[in-house]
């Protein structure tokens, strides 16, 4: 594939990510759904161009979303977790070792969750209610993560089936 096509597809992917993260920042609900859709743009970019081009798209989307939208919760979540996860999923699933894949994905998710929690608790006033068992929140978040991973797999399968010839 030539460079011009990759640049054009990268620009369209970048614009789509910025639009989706912006919509997520404005939406009163369904923020995680919109961020999940935005996280599928990076795998789309990897599939239709290459990983190097997609890395440039991710870096540009992260910088532009922080500049244009600001350091909102949705933007930070995209930069720390949703944007990078497409790369992680792509490279980890190339290993073809299911148990190892799950361990690596959970390790990344838990590290991201810790970073996001630490960041949000320092930046924003909302916090976990006093006396709420944190381990329940972590277990619940991991269940939601597996649903997210499965949904992203379905989206990637659809992309490969419909857009890759």
Backbone as a chain_set.jsonl record, in Angstrom:
{"seq": "XXXXXXXXXXXXXXXXXXXXXXXXXXXXXXXXXXXXXXXXXXXXXXXXXXXXXXXXXXXXXXXXXXXXXXXXXXXXXXXXXXXXXXXXXXXXXXXXXXXXXXXXXXXXXXXXXXXXXXXXXXXXXXXXXXXXXXXXXXXXXXXXXXXXXXXXXXXXXXXXXXXXX", "coords": {"N": [[0.855, -1.177, 0.0], [0.521, 2.254, -0.756], [2.206, 5.246, 0.478], [0.658, 7.57, 0.445], [-1.992, 6.666, 0.556], [-1.943, 5.447, 3.084], [-1.458, 7.707, 4.7], [-3.771, 9.211, 4.2], [-5.783, 7.439, 5.165], [-4.919, 7.338, 7.794], [-5.34, 10.001, 8.591], [-8.142, 10.149, 8.396], [-8.821, 8.231, 10.322], [-7.757, 9.456, 12.592], [-9.36, 11.799, 12.722], [-11.867, 10.601, 13.171], [-11.454, 9.392, 15.685], [-11.024, 11.673, 17.324], [-13.52, 12.948, 17.055], [-15.219, 10.973, 18.195], [-14.211, 10.776, 20.853], [-14.724, 13.368, 21.666], [-17.543, 13.41, 21.491], [-18.051, 11.498, 23.464], [-17.2, 12.945, 25.67], [-19.164, 14.859, 25.85], [-21.566, 13.503, 26.023], [-24.34, 12.569, 28.051], [-24.704, 10.02, 28.946], [-23.69, 6.593, 28.25], [-20.956, 6.804, 27.835], [-18.801, 4.982, 28.093], [-19.451, 3.157, 26.116], [-19.176, 4.682, 23.796], [-16.456, 5.301, 24.003], [-15.463, 2.717, 23.751], [-16.105, 2.187, 21.093], [-14.482, 4.137, 19.952], [-12.031, 3.055, 20.613], [-11.848, 0.967, 18.862], [-11.01, 2.034, 16.521], [-8.234, 2.203, 16.302], [-7.373, -0.591, 16.042], [-8.671, -0.97, 13.549], [-7.186, 0.808, 11.992], [-4.657, -0.405, 12.192], [-5.161, -2.822, 10.863], [-5.913, -1.961, 8.278], [-3.829, -0.306, 7.452], [-0.873, -0.087, 8.801], [1.07, -1.007, 11.751], [2.91, 0.989, 12.483], [1.957, 3.361, 11.243], [-0.468, 3.474, 12.584], [0.373, 3.896, 15.193], [1.291, 6.5, 15.01], [-1.163, 7.719, 14.486], [-2.459, 7.204, 16.946], [-0.796, 8.657, 18.779], [-1.05, 11.27, 17.76], [-3.843, 11.571, 18.027], [-4.095, 11.416, 20.795], [-2.622, 13.669, 21.688], [-3.955, 15.773, 20.303], [-6.597, 15.444, 21.273], [-6.257, 16.041, 23.961], [-5.515, 18.711, 23.717], [-7.65, 19.916, 22.205], [-10.056, 19.02, 23.425], [-9.486, 18.944, 26.081], [-8.244, 18.17, 29.427], [-10.223, 16.126, 30.265], [-12.138, 13.527, 31.898], [-12.845, 11.51, 30.04], [-11.064, 11.934, 27.93], [-8.602, 11.466, 29.152], [-8.979, 8.803, 29.883], [-9.091, 7.671, 27.337], [-6.476, 8.191, 26.388], [-4.836, 6.829, 28.269], [-5.917, 4.199, 28.484], [-7.99, 3.211, 26.503], [-7.054, 3.955, 23.911], [-4.466, 2.814, 23.699], [-4.99, 0.118, 24.103], [-5.817, -1.229, 21.795], [-3.434, -1.643, 20.35], [-2.053, -3.267, 22.171], [-3.773, -5.51, 22.314], [-3.636, -6.389, 19.659], [-0.882, -7.169, 19.376], [-0.529, -8.973, 21.523], [-2.406, -10.991, 20.967], [-1.246, -12.156, 18.794], [0.447, -13.981, 19.866], [-0.887, -16.362, 20.328], [-1.476, -17.922, 22.618], [-3.67, -18.664, 24.802], [-4.056, -18.557, 27.687], [-1.798, -17.13, 28.563], [-2.222, -14.784, 27.114], [-4.563, -13.808, 28.356], [-3.584, -13.325, 30.94], [-1.645, -11.313, 30.427], [-3.29, -9.298, 29.311], [-5.026, -8.776, 31.475], [-3.135, -7.879, 33.336], [-2.274, -5.51, 32.098], [-4.738, -4.139, 32.06], [-5.308, -3.923, 34.835], [-3.11, -2.394, 35.676], [-3.608, -0.059, 34.199], [-6.083, 0.623, 35.301], [-5.315, 1.178, 37.927], [-3.606, 3.388, 37.492], [-5.424, 5.203, 36.308], [-7.302, 5.443, 38.415], [-5.667, 6.546, 40.439], [-4.916, 8.929, 39.184], [-7.446, 10.158, 38.718], [-8.372, 10.414, 41.362], [-6.649, 12.302, 42.362], [-7.101, 14.485, 40.707], [-9.871, 14.938, 40.407], [-12.869, 15.531, 42.336], [-14.725, 13.549, 43.003], [-15.069, 10.415, 44.604], [-14.565, 7.002, 45.751], [-17.155, 5.702, 47.754], [-16.936, 5.861, 51.341], [-15.973, 3.009, 53.162], [-16.725, 1.216, 51.2], [-16.006, -1.855, 49.752], [-13.042, -2.123, 48.084], [-12.046, -4.238, 46.617], [-14.289, -5.435, 45.497], [-15.029, -3.577, 43.606], [-12.809, -3.731, 41.896], [-12.961, -6.418, 41.016], [-15.472, -6.346, 39.748], [-14.851, -4.465, 37.766], [-13.004, -5.938, 36.294], [-14.609, -7.953, 35.24], [-16.24, -6.407, 33.577], [-14.224, -5.538, 31.887], [-13.564, -7.928, 30.522], [-15.906, -8.277, 29.065], [-15.747, -5.993, 27.485], [-13.358, -6.593, 26.062], [-14.207, -8.825, 24.616], [-16.28, -7.653, 23.102], [-14.755, -5.861, 21.595], [-13.254, -7.696, 20.151], [-15.262, -8.796, 18.547], [-15.933, -6.542, 17.026], [-13.489, -6.135, 15.68], [-13.358, -8.51, 14.209], [-15.563, -8.085, 12.531], [-14.627, -5.843, 11.123], [-12.447, -6.982, 9.745], [-13.838, -8.8, 8.171], [-15.578, -7.206, 6.616], [-14.148, -4.922, 5.649], [-11.567, -5.534, 4.828], [-9.988, -6.71, 2.058]], "CA": [[0.0, 0.0, 0.0], [1.4, 3.41, -0.854], [2.236, 6.159, 1.617], [-0.455, 8.515, 0.351], [-3.185, 5.977, 1.06], [-1.781, 5.308, 4.535], [-1.622, 9.026, 5.315], [-5.198, 9.558, 4.113], [-6.514, 6.593, 6.116], [-4.52, 7.788, 9.127], [-6.045, 11.257, 8.865], [-9.557, 9.835, 8.649], [-8.883, 7.553, 11.62], [-7.513, 10.494, 13.589], [-10.57, 12.624, 12.826], [-12.923, 9.795, 13.782], [-11.153, 9.261, 17.115], [-11.27, 12.969, 17.975], [-14.976, 13.139, 17.093], [-15.809, 10.041, 19.16], [-13.824, 11.169, 22.215], [-15.469, 14.597, 21.944], [-18.931, 13.012, 21.761], [-18.045, 10.845, 24.781], [-17.061, 13.969, 26.709], [-20.413, 15.624, 25.923], [-22.724, 12.627, 26.226], [-24.723, 12.395, 29.451], [-24.6, 8.589, 29.268], [-23.061, 5.758, 27.213], [-19.582, 7.244, 27.608], [-17.937, 3.819, 27.886], [-19.785, 2.584, 24.811], [-18.562, 5.536, 22.774], [-15.009, 5.099, 24.103], [-15.192, 1.393, 23.188], [-16.126, 2.358, 19.637], [-13.268, 4.883, 19.584], [-10.863, 2.176, 20.744], [-11.824, 0.063, 17.701], [-10.425, 2.732, 15.372], [-6.813, 1.831, 16.213], [-7.261, -1.877, 15.338], [-9.036, -0.747, 12.143], [-6.03, 1.434, 11.358], [-3.598, -1.421, 12.088], [-5.567, -3.797, 9.845], [-5.974, -1.377, 6.935], [-2.546, 0.31, 7.077], [0.158, -0.852, 9.508], [1.204, -0.628, 13.161], [3.648, 2.254, 12.578], [1.004, 4.417, 10.903], [-1.47, 3.505, 13.648], [1.002, 4.517, 16.358], [1.253, 7.946, 14.74], [-2.566, 8.11, 14.676], [-2.728, 7.211, 18.39], [-0.081, 9.771, 19.412], [-1.704, 12.506, 17.311], [-5.179, 11.629, 18.638], [-3.922, 11.701, 22.217], [-2.209, 15.067, 21.842], [-5.033, 16.664, 19.852], [-7.765, 15.381, 22.157], [-5.926, 16.794, 25.173], [-5.512, 20.139, 23.376], [-8.958, 20.384, 21.735], [-11.138, 18.681, 24.352], [-9.003, 19.258, 27.416], [-7.971, 17.004, 30.28], [-11.449, 15.579, 30.848], [-12.041, 12.109, 32.262], [-12.925, 10.683, 28.836], [-9.822, 12.105, 27.184], [-7.55, 10.774, 29.897], [-9.255, 7.366, 29.749], [-8.679, 7.269, 25.989], [-5.015, 8.235, 26.282], [-4.196, 5.818, 29.118], [-6.383, 2.826, 28.288], [-8.723, 2.84, 25.292], [-6.235, 4.111, 22.711], [-3.352, 1.861, 23.691], [-5.407, -1.276, 24.199], [-5.859, -1.816, 20.457], [-2.086, -2.139, 20.059], [-1.783, -4.381, 23.073], [-4.581, -6.647, 21.865], [-3.079, -6.84, 18.379], [0.391, -7.868, 19.552], [-0.69, -10.105, 22.448], [-3.142, -12.08, 20.329], [-0.342, -12.82, 17.852], [1.148, -15.036, 20.604], [-1.708, -17.576, 20.234], [-1.434, -18.68, 23.869], [-4.849, -18.067, 25.43], [-3.869, -18.261, 29.113], [-0.811, -16.053, 28.641], [-2.9, -13.59, 26.604], [-5.469, -13.32, 29.403], [-2.754, -12.783, 32.022], [-1.073, -10.038, 29.973], [-4.369, -8.313, 29.172], [-5.457, -8.398, 32.828], [-2.064, -7.084, 33.941], [-2.37, -4.17, 31.514], [-5.967, -3.511, 32.523], [-5.176, -3.563, 36.247], [-2.171, -1.27, 35.747], [-4.345, 1.115, 33.701], [-7.098, 0.945, 36.304], [-4.607, 1.808, 39.042], [-3.161, 4.716, 37.05], [-6.613, 6.052, 36.159], [-7.851, 5.713, 39.748], [-4.752, 7.474, 41.102], [-5.02, 10.202, 38.487], [-8.757, 10.741, 38.986], [-8.51, 10.78, 42.771], [-5.868, 13.527, 42.574], [-7.594, 15.573, 39.876], [-11.302, 15.173, 40.53], [-13.335, 15.428, 43.719], [-15.514, 12.334, 43.219], [-14.269, 9.289, 45.079], [-15.319, 5.808, 46.137], [-17.755, 5.921, 49.076], [-16.247, 5.326, 52.516], [-16.414, 1.684, 53.582], [-17.02, 0.345, 50.061], [-14.855, -2.748, 49.537], [-12.381, -1.833, 46.811], [-11.857, -5.472, 45.85], [-15.508, -5.658, 44.707], [-14.929, -2.676, 42.455], [-11.789, -4.276, 40.995], [-13.517, -7.634, 40.406], [-16.507, -5.892, 38.812], [-14.182, -3.825, 36.629], [-12.393, -6.988, 35.476], [-15.696, -8.593, 34.487], [-16.584, -5.457, 32.514], [-13.101, -5.57, 30.95], [-13.699, -9.103, 29.65], [-17.003, -7.973, 28.136], [-15.16, -5.025, 26.55], [-12.418, -7.31, 25.199], [-15.012, -9.653, 23.714], [-16.945, -6.74, 22.162], [-13.727, -5.365, 20.679], [-12.942, -8.816, 19.253], [-16.358, -8.876, 17.572], [-15.778, -5.395, 16.13], [-12.317, -6.406, 14.836], [-13.769, -9.557, 13.265], [-16.431, -7.42, 11.554], [-13.754, -5.014, 10.279], [-11.707, -7.88, 8.84], [-14.785, -9.428, 7.25], [-16.218, -6.222, 5.732], [-13.314, -3.861, 5.093], [-10.292, -6.024, 4.314], [-10.229, -7.551, 0.883]], "C": [[0.901, 1.24, 0.0], [1.228, 4.364, 0.328], [1.057, 7.128, 1.609], [-1.739, 7.906, 0.9], [-3.115, 5.828, 2.572], [-1.99, 6.63, 5.26], [-3.093, 9.431, 5.31], [-6.023, 8.742, 5.106], [-6.181, 6.976, 7.555], [-5.23, 9.069, 9.527], [-7.518, 11.038, 9.157], [-9.734, 9.144, 9.996], [-8.702, 8.555, 12.754], [-8.755, 11.349, 13.802], [-11.696, 11.864, 13.517], [-12.695, 9.629, 15.283], [-11.472, 10.554, 17.851], [-12.771, 13.213, 18.106], [-15.609, 12.242, 18.151], [-15.457, 10.4, 20.604], [-14.555, 12.452, 22.609], [-16.931, 14.286, 22.27], [-19.024, 12.351, 23.135], [-17.949, 11.875, 25.9], [-18.336, 14.789, 26.883], [-21.616, 14.778, 26.323], [-23.046, 12.482, 27.712], [-24.646, 10.933, 29.902], [-23.919, 7.877, 28.104], [-21.631, 6.173, 26.894], [-18.655, 6.066, 27.317], [-18.207, 3.149, 26.544], [-19.112, 3.379, 23.696], [-17.037, 5.392, 22.805], [-14.602, 3.726, 23.567], [-15.158, 1.468, 21.667], [-14.869, 3.109, 19.187], [-12.027, 4.003, 19.681], [-10.766, 1.182, 19.594], [-11.19, 0.724, 16.481], [-8.948, 2.366, 15.208], [-6.646, 0.444, 15.59], [-7.647, -1.777, 13.86], [-7.842, -0.176, 11.384], [-4.886, 0.437, 11.185], [-3.907, -2.387, 10.949], [-5.48, -3.206, 8.438], [-4.69, -0.67, 6.505], [-1.42, -0.54, 7.675], [0.295, -0.318, 10.93], [1.915, 0.717, 13.32], [2.725, 3.442, 12.298], [-0.023, 4.584, 12.028], [-0.915, 4.111, 14.932], [1.011, 6.035, 16.206], [-0.167, 8.474, 14.938], [-2.88, 8.207, 16.164], [-2.071, 8.413, 19.071], [-0.738, 11.1, 19.035], [-3.08, 12.66, 17.949], [-5.08, 11.973, 20.116], [-3.585, 13.17, 22.442], [-3.342, 16.013, 21.457], [-6.251, 16.619, 20.765], [-7.485, 16.117, 23.462], [-5.943, 18.302, 24.91], [-6.929, 20.632, 23.067], [-10.084, 20.152, 22.74], [-10.758, 19.039, 25.779], [-8.822, 17.997, 28.247], [-9.22, 16.508, 31.017], [-11.256, 14.093, 31.106], [-12.02, 11.213, 31.029], [-11.636, 10.755, 28.017], [-8.687, 11.339, 27.85], [-7.735, 9.263, 29.796], [-8.853, 6.872, 28.366], [-7.158, 7.18, 25.903], [-4.371, 7.08, 27.05], [-4.635, 4.4, 28.783], [-6.928, 2.546, 26.89], [-7.893, 2.954, 24.015], [-5.132, 3.076, 22.598], [-3.798, 0.411, 23.63], [-5.486, -1.96, 22.83], [-4.51, -2.377, 20.032], [-1.779, -3.373, 20.891], [-2.508, -5.639, 22.614], [-4.001, -7.239, 20.579], [-1.814, -7.678, 18.589], [0.274, -9.075, 20.481], [-1.386, -11.271, 21.758], [-2.34, -12.759, 19.221], [0.406, -13.973, 18.525], [0.436, -16.384, 20.495], [-1.556, -18.504, 21.438], [-2.493, -18.067, 24.78], [-4.621, -17.673, 26.887], [-2.896, -17.101, 29.29], [-1.408, -14.73, 28.162], [-3.783, -12.974, 27.681], [-4.677, -12.681, 30.534], [-2.183, -11.421, 31.63], [-2.135, -8.946, 29.858], [-4.849, -7.838, 30.538], [-4.402, -7.551, 33.528], [-2.111, -5.651, 33.411], [-3.608, -3.441, 32.027], [-5.834, -3.055, 33.97], [-4.2, -2.41, 36.445], [-2.851, 0.019, 35.283], [-5.38, 1.58, 34.71], [-6.463, 1.663, 37.489], [-4.18, 3.227, 38.681], [-4.351, 5.668, 36.934], [-7.211, 6.411, 37.513], [-6.985, 6.734, 40.482], [-4.882, 8.87, 40.496], [-6.342, 10.9, 38.812], [-8.894, 11.186, 40.432], [-7.725, 12.047, 43.097], [-6.495, 14.732, 41.868], [-9.051, 15.942, 40.134], [-11.757, 14.925, 41.962], [-14.128, 14.159, 44.005], [-14.598, 11.192, 43.659], [-15.183, 8.116, 45.415], [-15.877, 6.042, 47.535], [-16.975, 5.221, 50.193], [-16.825, 3.967, 52.893], [-16.754, 0.735, 52.443], [-15.812, -0.546, 49.809], [-14.267, -2.575, 48.13], [-12.214, -3.09, 45.965], [-13.095, -5.804, 45.02], [-15.505, -4.791, 43.452], [-13.934, -3.229, 41.426], [-12.314, -5.522, 40.282], [-14.593, -7.272, 39.381], [-15.904, -5.257, 37.57], [-13.544, -4.871, 35.716], [-13.436, -7.741, 34.659], [-16.095, -7.7, 33.311], [-15.473, -5.431, 31.458], [-13.204, -6.76, 30.002], [-14.835, -8.919, 28.641], [-16.493, -7.001, 27.062], [-14.228, -5.72, 25.559], [-13.164, -8.165, 24.178], [-15.703, -8.781, 22.659], [-15.947, -6.2, 21.14], [-13.311, -6.455, 19.692], [-14.005, -8.962, 18.168], [-16.239, -7.742, 16.55], [-14.61, -5.629, 15.169], [-12.64, -7.475, 13.799], [-14.641, -8.958, 12.155], [-15.595, -6.572, 10.59], [-13.011, -5.886, 9.271], [-12.62, -8.467, 7.771], [-15.299, -8.435, 6.205], [-15.268, -5.281, 5.006], [-11.993, -4.33, 4.508], [-10.568, -6.988, 3.182], [-8.984, -8.318, 0.527]], "O": [[1.926, 1.266, 0.682], [0.247, 4.299, 1.069], [0.521, 7.463, 2.666], [-2.482, 8.564, 1.628], [-4.106, 6.053, 3.267], [-2.625, 6.67, 6.313], [-3.6, 9.938, 6.31], [-6.868, 9.294, 5.811], [-7.046, 6.944, 8.43], [-5.672, 9.21, 10.667], [-8.08, 11.665, 10.055], [-10.681, 9.433, 10.728], [-9.413, 8.503, 13.756], [-9.156, 11.594, 14.94], [-12.4, 12.424, 14.357], [-13.64, 9.715, 16.066], [-12.126, 10.527, 18.894], [-13.239, 13.642, 19.161], [-16.449, 12.701, 18.924], [-16.316, 10.334, 21.483], [-14.962, 12.604, 23.761], [-17.49, 14.838, 23.218], [-19.963, 12.611, 23.888], [-18.55, 11.699, 26.961], [-18.564, 15.355, 27.952], [-22.575, 15.29, 26.899], [-22.149, 12.296, 28.534], [-24.536, 10.648, 31.094], [-23.609, 8.498, 27.088], [-21.147, 5.917, 25.792], [-17.825, 6.132, 26.41], [-17.288, 2.632, 25.909], [-18.548, 2.803, 22.766], [-16.396, 5.365, 21.754], [-13.522, 3.58, 22.993], [-14.283, 0.88, 21.029], [-14.264, 2.765, 18.171], [-11.076, 4.182, 18.919], [-9.7, 0.607, 19.372], [-10.868, 0.042, 15.508], [-8.468, 2.236, 14.082], [-5.837, 0.303, 14.673], [-7.029, -2.42, 13.012], [-7.525, -0.617, 10.279], [-4.218, 0.431, 10.151], [-3.024, -2.73, 10.163], [-5.024, -3.876, 7.51], [-4.483, -0.453, 5.311], [-1.06, -1.58, 7.125], [-0.297, 0.705, 11.272], [1.559, 1.502, 14.2], [2.725, 4.419, 13.047], [-0.397, 5.704, 12.375], [-1.644, 4.766, 15.677], [0.767, 6.763, 17.168], [-0.354, 9.555, 15.495], [-3.496, 9.177, 16.605], [-2.718, 9.111, 19.852], [-0.955, 11.954, 19.894], [-3.447, 13.758, 18.368], [-5.893, 12.739, 20.633], [-4.191, 13.832, 23.285], [-3.655, 16.946, 22.196], [-6.875, 17.652, 21.008], [-8.383, 16.752, 24.014], [-6.34, 19.08, 25.778], [-7.361, 21.652, 23.605], [-10.968, 20.996, 22.887], [-11.615, 19.397, 26.588], [-9.196, 16.901, 27.83], [-9.255, 16.48, 32.247], [-10.321, 13.479, 30.592], [-11.252, 10.252, 30.98], [-11.179, 9.748, 27.478], [-7.912, 10.651, 27.186], [-6.762, 8.526, 29.64], [-8.329, 5.766, 28.236], [-6.619, 6.195, 25.397], [-3.463, 6.425, 26.539], [-3.812, 3.485, 28.795], [-6.372, 1.718, 26.168], [-8.027, 2.116, 23.123], [-4.894, 2.526, 21.523], [-3.052, -0.443, 23.149], [-5.24, -3.162, 22.732], [-4.437, -3.449, 19.431], [-1.306, -4.387, 20.378], [-1.91, -6.712, 22.538], [-3.893, -8.458, 20.444], [-1.696, -8.772, 18.038], [0.918, -10.097, 20.245], [-0.993, -12.422, 21.946], [-2.723, -13.834, 18.758], [0.941, -14.847, 17.842], [1.079, -17.432, 20.561], [-1.512, -19.725, 21.288], [-2.239, -17.067, 25.451], [-4.964, -16.558, 27.28], [-3.147, -16.193, 30.082], [-1.132, -13.677, 28.737], [-3.755, -11.762, 27.896], [-5.049, -11.618, 31.033], [-2.233, -10.479, 32.42], [-1.906, -7.805, 30.26], [-5.058, -6.642, 30.744], [-4.741, -6.604, 34.239], [-2.002, -4.695, 34.178], [-3.537, -2.266, 32.387], [-6.204, -1.929, 34.301], [-4.43, -1.541, 37.286], [-2.686, 1.068, 35.906], [-5.537, 2.777, 34.947], [-7.011, 2.642, 37.994], [-4.367, 4.157, 39.465], [-4.292, 6.803, 37.405], [-7.587, 7.561, 37.738], [-7.504, 7.677, 41.079], [-4.949, 9.866, 41.216], [-6.359, 12.086, 39.14], [-9.477, 12.237, 40.699], [-8.094, 12.787, 44.01], [-6.428, 15.856, 42.366], [-9.42, 17.116, 40.085], [-11.106, 14.196, 42.71], [-14.194, 13.733, 45.158], [-13.491, 11.034, 43.143], [-16.408, 8.227, 45.368], [-15.162, 6.525, 48.413], [-16.431, 4.133, 50.004], [-18.044, 3.802, 52.935], [-17.044, -0.437, 52.688], [-14.699, -0.041, 49.666], [-14.926, -2.85, 47.127], [-12.237, -3.019, 44.737], [-12.972, -6.395, 43.948], [-15.924, -5.224, 42.379], [-14.197, -3.194, 40.224], [-12.131, -5.666, 39.074], [-14.622, -7.824, 38.282], [-16.381, -5.477, 36.457], [-13.545, -4.709, 34.495], [-13.178, -8.123, 33.517], [-16.267, -8.178, 32.189], [-15.757, -5.313, 30.266], [-12.957, -6.619, 28.805], [-14.73, -9.359, 27.496], [-16.778, -7.173, 25.877], [-14.298, -5.467, 24.356], [-12.784, -8.214, 23.008], [-15.714, -9.119, 21.475], [-16.263, -6.095, 19.955], [-13.046, -6.166, 18.525], [-13.684, -9.221, 17.009], [-16.423, -7.959, 15.352], [-14.726, -5.352, 13.975], [-12.24, -7.359, 12.641], [-14.473, -9.288, 10.981], [-15.832, -6.585, 9.382], [-12.954, -5.564, 8.084], [-12.226, -8.614, 6.614], [-15.439, -8.788, 5.034], [-15.54, -4.879, 3.875], [-11.358, -3.588, 3.758], [-11.299, -7.965, 3.343], [-8.986, -9.084, -0.437]]}, "num_chains": 1, "name": "protein.A"}
